[in-house]
């Protein structure tokens, strides 16, 4: 039974990847918030990169300049992370509705995400702090990274408290941790390869411009060209990535909890 983007049964790896592509094709409006995330991230990164170029050209680096660069780096990471969490939350709604053959606008998706976005951010912050602390040991960091990877999807689809969301994410992964890790790595690999293919021409153009003319000002121009390539690649690839993660979460629940039965019932009785 396949009323929507994937069959309503435990999924193969290829079906997860194909379902993510189909989800984005059926909900192209997901590219709008993705573009917004990419623009904000790229602008902040560009400002930080040009600041670093100026610092590199200076003989002496003052403490205030070092603090400004550090502050810019932290601001870029924080803003980009929150924007990406929003995109992942919207994608969770798109995937949930898409599996049942329903289309959803970004306005409708945001209406569903908004009451739980505080939990999404809270789980993201707490999860990141826990992951950083556990990363003192490589094994601990990897374990929590995989175990808490579905926190955003859980917050949107199931709800709950911040700690409850993290515990629930861990529970959906517990007996399929290695499989989840392998598929997450594959999703990252596919996203990275396609993203590099998209951005590579811009890197060549930027590098060629810098080689021909040289100089800091033109290096800034080269950075701008390469960042445009990154912006385009991120806009197209990030929706695929977050939709694939959402489908992997659903697949884990179908395998461990029989969610496919409930989904088939919901698809048969759309009212």
N, C-alpha and C positions, 0 to 999 in steps of 0.2 A: 504494500500500500504506500503510495507516494503522492499525497495531495499537495505537497509543497516542494521545498528545495531539496529534501533528502527523503529516502524511504523511512518509514516509522518502525524501525528495528535497529538493533545494534549495527553500527556503521564500520565499514572498512576505512583504512587510511585514505584511499583515493576518493571515497565518497565524502569524507570530511573536507578535503581540499576542494573538490568539485562543488560541494554544497556551499562553501564560503564564497566561491566565485559567483555561483548562481544567486546567492543572497544579495551580493553587491549589485549584480545586474538587475535584479528585480526591485531593488531599493536604491536607485542611483542618487537619490537625495542624500544618502549617507556620505556621499563625496563632499557635500557642502560643509558639514562640521569638520570633516577630515581636512579639507582645504584650510579652514579656519585655524585648526591646530597647527598645520604645516606652516602657515604664514606667520603665526605668532612665534613658533619655535625658530623658524628661519631668520626672522628679523632680530630676535634676541641673540641668536647664535652669531649673526653677521656683526652686530654691534660689539659682541664680545671678541670676535676674531680681529676686527679692526683695532680694538683696544690693545689686544695682545701684540699686534704688529707695531703699534706706537711704542709699547713698552720694550719690545725687542730692539727698536731703533735707538732707544735711550741708553746712554752710557751708564747712568745710575737710575735705579728704580726706588722711588720713595715708598715709605710704608703706606701712605694713603693710596698710591697707585696700586700696590699689591692688594690692599683691602678692597679697592674698587673692583679689581678683576675677580677676586674671590666672591664678592657680593654679587657681581654680574653672573658668575657661574652658578651660584646657588639659586638666584632668581630664575635663571633660564631653566634649570632642572625642575624647580618647583612649579612654575607656570606650565611647562611642557607636560609634567606628570599629571597635574590636575586636568588639563585639557584632554590628555589621552584617556584618563579615567572616564571623563564624560563621553568620549567617543565609544569606549568599550561598553559603557552602560547603555547607550543608544543602540549599539549593535546587538546587545543581548535581547532587546525588545524586537528588533528586526528579525533576528533568527527565530525567536520563539513564535512570532506570528507567521513568519515565512514557512516554518515547518508544517503549519496547518493550512497553508495555501492562502494566507491573508496578507494583504499589503498594508503598510502603515506609513504615514507621513512622519517627518521629523517633528512636527508640532505635536502629533499624537504620542510619538515615542517620548518626547520630553515631558509631556503631561504625566506619563507613567513613571518616568525616571525621577522627576523633581522631588516627590516626597521622600525618596530613599537616597538622594544624592549625598546627603550628610553622612549616611552610613557608608556609602561608597568611598568618600574621602577619608573618613575615620579608619576604615579597614585598610585603605591604601597607606595611610601614614603609619598606623600601628604595625602593619605587615612589613613596611619598609624598615622601620626601626628594628623590629625583631630579626629581619633578614640580615641587616647590616651587622647586628650584634653576633648572630650565629655565623656570619662569614669569617669570623676569627678562625674558625675551623672550616675548611673548604666543604667538607661533607655536610656539616650543619647548614651552611648557606644554601647549598644546592637542594637539600631536603626541604627546607622551608620555601624556597623559591617555587618548587613544583607543587608542594602541598597547599600553598596559599594562592596559587595562580588563578583560581576560579572565584576569588572573593568578590570581585565586582559583579560577575554574572549571578552569583548566589544572592547578593544584596538586592539586585533588581528583580530576579525571578522568584525568590523565596522570601526575601525580607529577613528581619531579625536584627539583633544588636551587632555592634562592631565585633565583639569577641565571638558571638554566636556565628557570624558570617565566616570568620576565619576557621572556627572549629568545623563548621559544615563543609567548607571547601576541603579541609583536610580529610574529612570522612569520605567524600566522594572520590578521593584519590587513593585512599589507604591501601586497598587490595589491588590497585592497578597503577601503582606508583611508577614502575619501570616503563610500562607501556605509555603512560602519560608523558614521562620525560622524553621518551623516544619521539613521540609525535610532536611535542613542543619543539624539540630540536629540528625536526623535519620542517615544521611550519616556519621557523626562523631561517632555516637554510633556503627554502623556496623564496621567502620574502626577500632575503638578502641578495640572492642571485638575480631575481627579477628587478629589484631596486637598483642594483649596480648596472644592469643592462640599460635601464632607463636613464640613469644619471651619468653613465660613462661618456657619452658625447659631450656633455657640458664640462666634464673634467678636462677632456682633451682641448676643448675650445679655450677654457680658462687657462690651462697650462701653456697652450700655444701662444696666447696673448701675452702672458707673463714672460715667456722665453724670448719673444720677438722684441719687446720693448723694455722689460725690466723695470726696476724701481718700485718703491713702496706704494705709490699712488696707483700704479697699474696692477700691482699685486692685490690691492683692494678691489680693483675691477675684476680681476681673475677670481677672487673669492666670491664676488657677487654672481658671476656666471655659474660657478660650480654650485653655489647655494640655490640658484634657481632650479638646477637639475635635481638637487635634493628635495626641494619643495614639491616638484612635480611627482617624483618617485614616492615620496611620503604620502602625498594626497591619494595616490592610486593604490599603494600597497597596504597602508595601515588598516583600512576597512576590511580587506581580505584577512589580515592577521587576527583582528579582534573577532571577526565572525567565525574564523576557524577555531579559535579558543572556545567560543561559546558553543559551537557544535561538539567539540571534544568533551565539554562539561555534560552536555545532554547525552552523548554516547556513554560516558561513564555511568550516568544515572540509569540509562536503559539497560546496561549490562548488570549493574548491581542492585537496582531497585525495581526493575520492571516498568520503568516510566513509559516505555513504548506502548504498553497496554492502555494507559491513561490517555496517551496522545492519540491513539487510534479511536478511542471512544469520543474524544473531543472533536476529532476530524469528522466522525460520522454524525455527530450531533452539534453542528455549528451554532445552534441557538443557545 
